[in-house]
Amino acid sequence: MSEKDKLMSDAFQVFMREAPEHAQAWMAAVQSLGRASALDKKTECLAYLAVLSVLGLDSGIPFHVAQAKEAGASREEVISAILIGLPAAGSVVIRSLPIAIEVYKSGMA
């Protein structure tokens, strides 16, 4: 298991292990949507972090911070992506901030 795989939530790891056909179908859809996107990889990763933080899906933050960093996102860009939803969604987004900063600085990302 790679360092980035270790950042996947327990729930997602169980999903991949216990329902491999569903997981394969899900990942095929995700990859297809990625190919259809007009956004560059870094922008897409940052936008995804914004969506996760607005929805309060903190378990996905570590993995996607790693993806954003790998795509060239700076620490400040990751923070800005998470906080961009603050006016619309309110303080729910700040819950993701400590997780993102810790992962970014830990070297796991």
N, C-alpha and C positions, 0 to 999 in steps of 0.2 A: 504494500500500500504506500503510495507516494505521500509526501508531506501535505500536498493540497487535498488528497483524498481524505486525510485525517481531519481536515477542516469541514468535511461534510457532516451534516447533522446526523444524529443517531437514527432518526426517523427515515431519512433518505437512504442511509446505508441498509436499513432493514428492508425498505421498499425494493432496492436493487437486488438484494440477496433473496428475498422471499417471493418476489413477484417479477422474475427476470423478463418475462415476455412483455408485461406491462411497462416495466422500466425501459426496455429496449424501444418500445413504441413511443414512449414519452420522450426519450432522448432523440429519436429520429425526428419527432415534431419540433423539438427545441432547436436542433441543428438546422432543420429546414427553414424555420423562422429566422434564425441567425443569418443564413445565406440570403434571405429575402430582404433583410434590413439594409437601408441606405446609409445607416450610421457606420462610422469606423468603429473598430473593436473597442477602443478605449471609451469613446462616448457611449456606446451601447452598455458597457460594463458599469459606467457611472450612472446612467439612467436606471439600470436595473437595481443598483444599490438604493437609489432614491425611492423606487417603487417598494422595495422590501421594507425600507424604514417607515414609509407612510402606512403600510399595511401591518406594521408591527411584527414582521416575520424575521425576528432576530436570529433564529437558528440558521438562516441562509447567509447572514452577513459575513461570517468568517471566510467561507468558500469564495464568495463573490468579491470580497476585498482582495483576496489573493489573485483572482482573475484580473481585477482592475489594475493592481500593481504590476502584474505580469504584462499587461497591455500598455504600461507606461504611465499610469496615473500616479500623481504625487500624493503625498499625505494630505496636503491642503485640498486637492481636488476631490479626494475621497470624503473628507469632512464636508466640503461644500455640497457634494452630491447628496449626502445624507440630510443636510440641513435645508436643502432647497424646498422641501415640502413643509417646512415650518409654518409659513403663512397660511397654507391651505389646510393642513392636517393638524396643526398645533404641536404641542410638546411631545406627542407620541414618538416623534422621530428622534428625540434626543436619547431615547433608550438604546438606540443602535450605536450611538457615538462611542461610548467606552469600549464596546466590543470591537468596533472597526479600528480604533486607534491602537488597541492592544495587539490585534492581529497584525496590523501594518508594521508596528515597531518591533514585534517579536522575531521577525525574520521568517515566520511561518508563511507569510504572504510573499 
